[in-house]
Amino acid sequence: MTISVFVLVPHLSSVHEQKKLAVVHVVGVNDLEVLASLAEQGDIGPQYKQQQFKHANMVLFLLHVVHLAIFVQVGVSLSARNVRWFRILDQVRQGLAPTLISAVNPSGKDNSVHVSDAWLRSGARFCTPRLLVCCLCTPKLTRELDNSNPGDPASQRERRVFFKKLYTSLENEIYNVLRRNWVLQDYSANSLFTVPAKKSFVYILQMQSSQDPTGFFLQRLTAPHAQPADSISGGQDAVSLLYSDHIEPLVRGRPFNDNINKYSGNDTHFEFPTLAQWAAVANRLHHVLVMKETAVKPLESLRSQLDTEHKFSDNRCSKALPLAMRVYQDGLPNHYTTDKHNLHLQNAIAYFSNFARGKCFDKYLQELRENCERYWSSGHQLCEVMSLTNHHCVYPFHFTSEQEKVASCSNQGAMVKPHCSKLRSTSGCNCGRRQGVRDDPFTLHDANVLFYSDMDKKCCHSCDRIPFPTQPSVAGDSLIIPSAQSEAANQKPVTSPPPGAAAAVSDWRRGEADPEVSSQVESVASVAEKKLPQFFEDLSLSEVMELGQHSESNQGQPFKFPAAEKPTAPPEQVLEPPPVACDLPMLSSECPSAFLPKHNTWSLLKVSNHGGYDPQNGLDLPGFIHGTNFLLPFDTLTVSRTAEEPWPSLDPASRPPLDPAPRLPKPKAQPGFKPAVARAYVGFEFECFKGTRFFLANRDNMVKGPPTGQDVALRALKTDVPLYHVCSCRVNKNSHFSQLTRIHFIAPPSTCLTLHPVVKPLGHDGPAFFPQVDPIPLPCDSHLVLRLPFIYESSLGPHPPPKDPQTASMSFLQHGMVGGPSFIVT
């Protein structure tokens, strides 16, 4: 039989066995030596909390394997901190009971140590240990005792009365405090420890400052009767009294019963294990409580309960966390964007910061962020894709293709469907004769190609189309352009018409041309764009007027030029380097030379002849504001010849010299030719998202009625035309902008004109956009409609329509759009 006693004066120090008595002591966390060792390690705060947790685990372990527990403290008062500590240990003990029972009596394992059922029902404890309190005299009390006269009987009598009252008051105070805080209960098996009801459990010891407290107790407990008498307890040493009152009955095999009130007559469980049993059970409990080989939830809660600051912070932050989540969710729509999520998250963090305190602030702040992020991503996240007009997709987070969904590692439950902002606008087709409803575009292909392709099937399929150069084949998503060496190898020199071309033209006009010669006479549309301007420069003015004249029998037919000679191929074969990739979507000044776009974002159609336009009534097209559907007239150069005069020769030797005055409107012509002018028309059509259309007369005003002179048109051609203009229709009492959508151009018969539109949506310093690099030769006697892109995109990204007048004023169509020999410069 072994009686265990531990002295609470986080490691198990030693075990002292004397006959049937085993003494186990543990050093407290507030011991000076322990604090000094923690201070040497650096930051004492975290180390102290960890050491306090280990000390609590050790005390909890020893309260399961001892019969008596001696609590030693300095002073004659019980601290409220100790009372709270006892309550925490009692709560953890009750939660650990099932775990400790299974550890003491494991099923299916080595169960060599016999443990009775009553032992297990008691929570794997030998008994409910009895607590004894030993108070060490303070220096002040020690000095008062030393100053007294030990030989004076009256003085000794006063000391005995004083200490008797002190013992009684201390016992009553400690007992009442423990009872009020439910540390002591009527039935001792439900308590962490007990105190005797009829015996003294408080002892006051006087010890020299140079003595070791641990050695002092171990020496007195192992040899209690060999010590000298102490004057404090009236001639008998306090440790001897402790031994005789509590330890000696246990050594003789008499258990104590500390039940009170209605349970005073009930027996309590009490075990007297052998040393082998005690060591085996203590070893199993030590693995669970001290070494923590398995994770036990009550022990994890012990750490937070011991740390008062941590517990206060945890309680404060845990109360503020759900309130902060309500602040985050307040006023949120069903689906919202990242900006709204961040705004509400900042509001929730600000609210949380006003109420949360302590060391748990960062932990709960991170939990708040995660909760808000989890709430947003679980079905409340709005699609973040913006349309080309700066409008959000209104759908929840989704994918546009199955490939994109498979490649994504998150949000696998999202739907697969195209983007949609639920904003629709009215827009005309390529020729402008029909209007349709278009969805808000999200890609450049939808904005500039797909919508107009669908409208072509309904309206523009009957019009003659003048194509622009595009990339014939596209590999992947990158556009392929030839390199500079390849371009130089494939470049063909431009030659002037061969001698005798004029005679061939005359024979062809009289119907007397040879079939081989007739096959060489090609139309203007078949002449290469690069050859046409240079061909015009090689001709004299009189020859241009002569070539621009039609016979009466060929009115309404396109003007034709003789084909140029094809140069012979170079004898050496040039190896082309590998092609160069380019990701620019539109042809602009940023593109390298010989760049070809993937799709035609511009469109040029011939909708009718010159006579199809009525200057008095304007264009009969839908959506135009009344009085703004008139084109601007201007004069172009043409000639007429008399019937008796033959066609002049195109021989370069017979060309008359050009007039030295380049700005004269009527240059000198050869005898027999009368230079004449023909009326051409131009119109800059603007269209808003509601489908309202109008022609612009100048930078600030719309066309109002049929124009009478050509001054308005010439001023418009010589100045930059704004790309955006304030529309006359209003939406919610707010003005909005119309965009330059089409350019109408009516070329009269017998004229040679070119068109080269250049758009700068970002101002003078931004990139310039154009349908092709060289000017576009226009067929005469035709009504042409040039449709401009709806959205412009460069290396900086898409350029949506502006929202403010300052940004809108920067975009323009560059002047000098119309050229050619027939264009009169005044």
SVG drawing of the C-alpha trace seen along z (x, -y; Angstrom):
<svg xmlns="http://www.w3.org/2000/svg" viewBox="-39 -80 59 89">
<polyline fill="none" stroke="black" stroke-width="0.4" points="0.0,0.0 1.4,-3.4 0.1,-6.7 0.9,-9.6 1.3,-13.2 2.3,-16.0 3.5,-19.4 2.6,-22.2 5.5,-24.3 6.2,-21.9 8.0,-19.0 7.8,-16.0 10.7,-16.7 11.2,-13.5 9.5,-10.8 10.5,-10.1 9.4,-6.8 9.6,-6.2 7.8,-3.0 4.3,-3.5 4.6,-7.2 5.4,-8.6 5.9,-12.3 5.7,-14.0 6.3,-17.7 6.1,-20.1 7.6,-23.5 5.1,-26.4 5.3,-28.7 5.7,-31.7 8.8,-30.4 11.7,-32.8 14.0,-30.3 11.4,-29.5 10.8,-33.2 14.6,-33.8 15.0,-31.0 12.2,-32.3 13.7,-35.8 17.0,-34.4 15.2,-33.0 14.1,-36.4 10.5,-37.4 9.0,-36.2 5.3,-36.7 4.7,-33.8 7.1,-31.6 5.3,-32.3 1.9,-31.4 3.3,-28.1 4.9,-27.3 1.6,-28.1 -0.2,-25.7 2.3,-22.9 2.1,-23.6 -1.7,-23.3 -1.4,-20.0 1.0,-18.7 -1.3,-19.7 -4.3,-18.1 -2.3,-14.9 -1.1,-14.9 -4.7,-15.5 -5.6,-12.1 -2.8,-10.1 -2.5,-11.4 -4.4,-11.2 -3.3,-14.4 -2.4,-17.7 -0.5,-20.4 -0.9,-23.9 1.9,-26.1 1.8,-29.9 3.4,-32.9 1.0,-35.0 -2.1,-34.3 -4.7,-35.0 -6.1,-33.0 -5.9,-34.8 -9.0,-35.0 -6.7,-34.0 -6.2,-30.6 -9.9,-30.1 -10.5,-30.7 -7.7,-28.4 -9.3,-25.6 -12.6,-26.1 -10.9,-25.8 -9.2,-22.6 -12.4,-21.1 -14.2,-21.8 -11.4,-20.3 -11.3,-17.2 -15.0,-16.5 -14.5,-16.7 -11.4,-14.4 -13.1,-11.7 -14.1,-9.4 -10.6,-9.8 -8.8,-9.0 -11.0,-6.0 -10.2,-4.5 -6.5,-5.3 -6.4,-3.5 -8.4,-0.5 -7.7,-0.1 -9.8,2.4 -8.0,4.9 -4.5,3.9 -2.2,5.0 -4.3,4.8 -1.9,6.3 -2.8,3.8 -6.1,4.6 -8.4,1.6 -11.7,2.0 -15.0,0.8 -15.4,-1.6 -12.0,-3.0 -13.2,-3.7 -16.5,-5.2 -14.6,-7.7 -13.0,-9.2 -9.7,-7.1 -8.8,-8.7 -7.7,-6.9 -10.0,-9.1 -11.0,-12.7 -7.8,-14.2 -7.8,-16.3 -6.4,-19.8 -4.2,-21.2 -3.0,-24.8 0.4,-25.8 1.0,-29.5 4.6,-30.7 5.1,-33.6 5.7,-36.9 8.8,-38.9 6.6,-41.4 5.0,-38.6 8.4,-37.0 9.8,-40.3 6.8,-40.7 7.3,-37.2 11.0,-37.7 10.4,-40.9 8.2,-39.1 9.6,-37.9 9.7,-34.1 10.2,-34.0 7.1,-36.1 4.1,-33.8 1.7,-36.6 3.4,-37.2 3.2,-33.5 -0.5,-33.4 -1.2,-36.4 0.6,-34.7 -1.4,-31.5 -4.7,-33.4 -3.6,-35.4 -2.7,-32.3 -5.7,-30.4 -8.0,-33.2 -5.8,-33.5 -6.2,-29.8 -9.9,-29.9 -10.4,-33.0 -8.3,-31.6 -10.1,-28.2 -13.5,-29.9 -12.5,-32.3 -11.0,-29.6 -13.9,-27.2 -16.6,-29.9 -14.8,-31.1 -14.4,-27.6 -18.1,-26.8 -19.4,-30.0 -17.5,-29.3 -18.6,-25.7 -15.2,-24.3 -16.3,-22.4 -19.6,-20.4 -21.6,-18.3 -20.6,-15.1 -16.8,-14.9 -16.7,-12.7 -18.0,-15.7 -15.3,-18.0 -11.7,-18.6 -10.6,-18.2 -12.0,-18.3 -11.1,-19.9 -11.8,-18.2 -14.9,-19.4 -13.7,-18.6 -9.9,-18.9 -7.6,-21.8 -6.4,-22.1 -4.5,-25.5 -1.0,-25.6 1.4,-28.5 5.1,-27.8 8.0,-30.0 11.1,-29.3 14.4,-31.0 14.9,-32.9 18.0,-30.9 16.2,-27.6 15.0,-25.7 11.2,-25.3 11.3,-22.0 13.9,-20.4 12.2,-21.8 8.9,-20.0 10.5,-16.8 12.7,-16.6 9.8,-17.3 7.3,-15.0 9.7,-12.0 10.8,-12.5 8.1,-14.5 8.9,-13.4 12.6,-14.2 12.0,-18.0 12.3,-20.5 9.2,-22.1 7.8,-25.3 6.6,-28.2 4.0,-29.2 1.8,-26.2 2.2,-26.1 5.1,-23.8 4.5,-21.4 5.8,-21.8 3.1,-22.5 4.3,-19.8 4.1,-17.4 0.5,-18.3 -0.2,-18.0 1.4,-14.5 -0.5,-13.3 -3.8,-14.7 -3.9,-13.6 -1.0,-11.4 -0.7,-9.0 -4.4,-7.8 -3.8,-7.0 -0.7,-5.1 -2.6,-3.0 -5.2,-2.2 -8.0,-4.5 -9.5,-6.4 -11.2,-9.8 -14.7,-10.8 -15.3,-14.5 -19.0,-14.3 -21.2,-16.8 -24.8,-17.6 -27.1,-14.9 -24.2,-12.9 -22.3,-12.8 -23.3,-9.2 -22.4,-7.9 -19.2,-6.1 -16.7,-7.4 -14.4,-5.4 -10.9,-5.1 -8.1,-3.1 -4.8,-2.0 -2.8,-0.8 0.5,0.9 3.5,-0.9 3.4,1.1 -0.2,0.2 0.4,-3.4 3.3,-3.6 1.4,-1.9 -1.7,-4.0 0.4,-7.2 2.4,-6.3 -0.8,-5.9 -2.3,-9.2 1.0,-11.0 1.0,-10.1 -2.5,-11.6 -2.3,-14.7 1.4,-15.7 2.9,-14.3 -0.3,-14.8 0.4,-11.9 -3.2,-12.2 -5.1,-15.4 -7.7,-16.0 -10.2,-18.8 -10.6,-19.7 -6.9,-20.2 -7.0,-22.7 -9.7,-24.7 -7.6,-24.7 -5.0,-26.9 -7.4,-29.6 -9.1,-29.5 -5.9,-29.9 -4.9,-32.9 -7.2,-35.6 -6.1,-38.1 -6.6,-35.6 -10.0,-34.6 -11.2,-38.2 -10.0,-38.9 -11.6,-35.7 -14.9,-36.6 -14.9,-40.1 -13.9,-39.2 -16.3,-36.3 -19.2,-38.6 -18.0,-41.3 -17.6,-38.8 -21.3,-38.0 -22.1,-41.7 -19.5,-42.6 -20.9,-39.9 -24.3,-41.6 -22.7,-44.9 -21.1,-43.3 -24.4,-41.7 -26.4,-44.9 -27.7,-46.4 -26.0,-43.8 -27.8,-42.7 -28.1,-39.1 -25.0,-39.3 -22.4,-42.0 -19.0,-42.9 -15.5,-43.0 -15.7,-46.7 -18.9,-46.4 -17.5,-43.4 -14.4,-45.3 -16.4,-48.3 -18.7,-46.3 -15.7,-44.4 -14.0,-47.6 -17.1,-48.7 -17.3,-45.3 -13.6,-45.6 -14.1,-49.1 -17.0,-48.0 -15.0,-45.0 -12.1,-47.2 -14.2,-49.4 -15.3,-46.5 -12.6,-43.8 -9.6,-43.9 -6.6,-41.9 -4.4,-39.3 -7.1,-37.5 -7.8,-40.5 -5.7,-39.3 -7.1,-35.8 -10.7,-36.9 -10.0,-39.5 -8.7,-36.9 -11.7,-34.8 -14.0,-37.7 -12.2,-38.1 -12.5,-34.5 -16.2,-34.4 -17.0,-37.4 -15.0,-35.9 -16.8,-32.6 -20.2,-34.3 -19.4,-36.2 -18.0,-33.3 -20.8,-30.9 -23.3,-32.1 -23.2,-35.8 -20.3,-36.7 -21.2,-38.7 -19.4,-38.2 -16.5,-40.7 -16.3,-40.9 -16.9,-44.4 -18.5,-45.0 -16.7,-47.2 -19.0,-50.1 -18.0,-49.7 -21.0,-47.8 -20.9,-44.8 -22.2,-41.4 -25.4,-41.0 -25.1,-37.2 -23.5,-35.5 -20.0,-34.2 -20.0,-31.9 -17.9,-30.5 -18.3,-31.2 -17.1,-27.8 -16.6,-24.3 -12.9,-24.5 -12.7,-27.5 -14.6,-25.6 -12.4,-22.6 -9.2,-24.7 -10.5,-26.5 -9.7,-25.0 -12.5,-26.7 -16.2,-27.5 -16.8,-24.2 -20.5,-24.6 -20.8,-27.8 -22.9,-27.9 -21.6,-28.1 -23.2,-30.9 -22.2,-34.0 -21.9,-37.4 -24.8,-39.8 -25.3,-43.2 -29.0,-43.4 -28.4,-46.7 -29.5,-47.0 -29.1,-49.7 -30.5,-50.5 -28.0,-50.6 -28.1,-50.7 -26.6,-48.2 -23.6,-48.8 -25.5,-50.8 -27.7,-52.5 -31.0,-51.6 -32.2,-49.4 -31.9,-49.6 -31.8,-46.7 -31.4,-46.0 -27.9,-45.0 -26.8,-43.6 -24.1,-45.3 -20.9,-43.8 -18.2,-42.1 -15.8,-41.3 -14.5,-43.3 -15.8,-40.7 -19.3,-41.1 -19.1,-44.9 -17.6,-45.4 -18.2,-42.1 -20.9,-39.8 -23.8,-42.4 -23.2,-43.8 -22.8,-40.3 -26.3,-39.4 -27.7,-42.7 -26.1,-42.1 -28.3,-39.0 -31.4,-41.2 -30.4,-44.3 -27.0,-44.8 -26.5,-41.6 -27.6,-43.3 -25.0,-46.1 -21.6,-46.0 -18.9,-45.6 -15.4,-47.1 -13.3,-44.8 -10.4,-45.7 -7.3,-43.5 -7.5,-41.0 -5.4,-38.1 -6.2,-35.1 -5.3,-32.5 -5.0,-32.8 -3.1,-30.3 -4.6,-30.3 -5.4,-33.7 -2.4,-35.5 -2.4,-37.4 0.5,-36.5 2.3,-39.2 5.2,-38.7 8.5,-40.0 10.3,-43.0 12.5,-40.8 9.5,-38.9 7.7,-42.1 10.7,-43.5 11.0,-40.4 7.3,-40.4 7.1,-44.1 6.4,-44.9 7.6,-48.2 4.9,-50.6 5.3,-51.6 3.7,-54.2 1.3,-53.3 3.2,-52.1 3.3,-54.1 0.3,-53.7 -2.1,-53.1 -4.2,-56.2 -4.7,-54.8 -5.8,-51.5 -8.3,-53.3 -9.6,-55.2 -10.0,-52.0 -11.8,-50.4 -14.2,-53.3 -15.1,-53.1 -15.5,-49.4 -12.7,-48.7 -10.2,-47.3 -8.5,-44.0 -9.7,-41.3 -6.3,-40.9 -6.1,-44.7 -9.6,-44.8 -8.6,-42.2 -5.8,-44.5 -8.2,-47.3 -9.2,-46.9 -11.6,-48.8 -10.5,-51.1 -11.5,-48.5 -8.9,-46.1 -6.0,-48.6 -3.9,-47.9 -4.2,-50.5 -0.5,-51.2 -0.3,-51.8 -3.2,-54.2 -1.9,-57.3 1.5,-56.9 -0.1,-56.5 -2.0,-59.7 1.2,-61.5 2.8,-60.4 0.0,-61.9 -0.3,-65.5 -3.4,-67.4 -4.8,-67.4 -4.3,-63.7 -6.2,-63.2 -9.1,-65.3 -8.9,-63.3 -8.9,-60.0 -11.8,-61.1 -14.1,-61.8 -16.8,-59.3 -18.5,-58.9 -22.2,-59.5 -22.8,-55.8 -20.9,-54.7 -22.8,-56.9 -23.2,-55.1 -20.4,-52.6 -17.4,-52.5 -14.3,-54.3 -11.6,-52.0 -7.8,-52.3 -5.4,-50.2 -3.5,-47.6 0.1,-48.2 2.8,-45.8 3.8,-43.2 7.4,-43.1 9.4,-40.0 10.2,-37.9 13.7,-38.2 16.0,-35.4 17.2,-34.7 15.0,-32.9 14.6,-34.7 14.1,-32.5 11.4,-34.0 12.1,-34.1 9.5,-32.6 6.4,-34.8 6.0,-37.3 3.1,-37.0 1.0,-40.1 -1.9,-40.3 -3.2,-43.7 -6.9,-43.4 -7.3,-46.3 -5.2,-48.1 -3.6,-51.2 -0.5,-53.2 0.9,-50.8 0.9,-47.9 4.0,-46.9 4.2,-47.2 2.2,-44.8 0.0,-44.0 -3.4,-42.4 -6.2,-42.3 -8.2,-39.2 -11.5,-40.6 -12.9,-43.6 -13.9,-46.1 -14.7,-48.7 -17.1,-48.4 -17.4,-50.2 -20.5,-49.6 -21.9,-51.0 -25.6,-51.5 -26.6,-53.3 -25.5,-55.6 -24.9,-59.3 -28.4,-60.1 -30.0,-58.1 -29.7,-61.0 -32.2,-63.9 -30.6,-67.1 -34.0,-68.6 -35.4,-65.7 -32.2,-64.2 -31.8,-60.6 -34.8,-58.6 -33.4,-56.6 -34.9,-55.6 -34.0,-57.4 -32.9,-60.7 -33.9,-63.9 -36.2,-66.1 -34.1,-68.3 -30.7,-66.7 -30.8,-64.0 -29.1,-66.2 -25.5,-65.6 -23.0,-68.5 -22.3,-69.3 -18.9,-70.3 -17.5,-70.5 -15.0,-68.1 -13.1,-68.4 -14.2,-66.8 -14.0,-67.7 -16.2,-67.4 -15.0,-67.2 -16.4,-68.2 -17.5,-65.5 -15.1,-66.5 -12.0,-66.4 -10.3,-63.1 -9.0,-61.6 -5.5,-62.9 -2.6,-60.6 -1.3,-59.3 2.3,-59.4 4.4,-61.0 6.3,-63.1 3.0,-64.8 1.9,-65.6 1.6,-69.4 3.3,-70.8 1.4,-71.4 0.3,-74.9 3.0,-76.4 0.3,-77.9 -0.8,-74.8 -3.7,-76.5 -5.6,-77.8 -9.0,-76.0 -9.0,-75.9 -5.7,-74.7 -4.8,-75.1 -5.9,-72.5 -5.0,-71.5 -6.9,-73.3 -10.3,-71.7 -10.9,-70.6 -13.3,-72.4 -12.6,-71.6 -15.8,-71.2 -16.9,-70.5 -19.3,-67.9 -21.3,-68.0 -20.2,-65.5 -21.7,-65.0 -20.3,-64.0 -22.1,-63.4 -20.9,-62.6 -23.6,-60.5 -23.8,-60.4 -25.9,-57.8 -26.7,-57.4 -27.6,-54.3 -31.4,-55.1 -31.0,-55.0 -31.3,-58.8 -29.3,-59.9 -28.2,-63.1 -25.6,-64.6 -23.1,-67.1 -22.5,-70.4 -19.6,-71.6 -17.9,-70.8 -20.8,-72.3 -24.0,-72.2 -26.1,-69.6 -27.3,-70.0 -30.5,-72.0 -32.2,-71.7 -30.7,-71.4 -27.3,-73.2 -27.0,-75.8 -23.2,-76.2 -20.1,-74.1 -18.4,-76.2 -19.8,-74.0 -18.6,-70.8 -15.1,-72.2 -14.7,-73.5 -15.8,-70.1 -13.3,-68.3 -10.4,-70.6 -10.9,-70.4 -11.0,-67.6 -14.5,-66.1 -15.3,-65.1 -15.8,-61.4 -18.5,-62.1 -21.2,-64.8 -23.9,-65.6 -27.2,-64.2 -30.3,-66.3 -32.4,-63.5 -32.2,-63.2 -32.4,-60.3 -33.6,-61.1 -32.9,-64.8 -29.2,-64.0 -27.4,-64.5 -25.5,-61.7 -23.2,-61.4 -23.7,-60.2 -20.9,-58.5 -19.6,-59.1 -20.9,-55.8 -20.9,-56.3 -19.6,-58.5 -21.7,-59.0 -19.9,-59.9 -21.4,-60.4 -18.9,-60.5 -20.1,-62.0 -19.3,-60.5 -16.0,-61.2 -14.1,-61.8 -11.0,-60.2 -11.3,-60.5 -9.7,-58.7 -10.8,-58.2 -8.4,-57.8 -10.2,-58.1 -8.0,-58.3 -9.6,-58.1 -7.8,-59.1 -10.1,-58.2 -7.4,-59.2 -6.4,-62.5 -3.3,-63.6 -0.9,-61.6 -3.0,-58.3 -2.9,-55.6 -4.6,-56.3 -7.0,-53.8 -7.7,-53.3 -9.2,-50.6 -6.0,-50.2 -2.7,-51.9 -3.1,-53.4 -5.9,-55.7 -9.0,-53.9 -9.8,-54.6 -13.5,-55.4 -15.6,-54.3 -17.2,-57.2 -21.0,-57.6 -21.7,-55.9 -23.2,-56.5 -20.7,-55.0 -21.2,-54.4 -18.2,-53.9 -19.2,-52.3 -16.7,-53.1 -16.0,-50.6 -18.3,-50.7 -15.4,-50.1 -11.8,-50.9 -9.1,-48.8 -5.3,-49.2 -2.5,-47.9 -3.9,-49.9 -7.2,-47.9 -10.6,-48.8 -11.6,-52.5 -15.3,-52.7 -17.5,-55.8 -16.7,-58.7 -18.9,-59.8 -17.8,-63.4 -17.4,-66.2 -13.7,-66.7 -12.8,-63.2 -15.2,-63.3 -13.6,-66.4 -10.2,-64.6 -11.5,-62.1 -11.8,-63.1 -11.6,-62.1 -8.5,-63.6 -8.9,-66.1 -7.7,-65.4 -9.9,-62.4 -10.8,-63.1 -8.1,-63.3 -7.4,-62.4 -6.9,-64.4 -10.5,-65.4 -10.6,-66.9 -10.3,-70.7 -8.1,-72.3 -9.1,-75.9"/>
</svg>
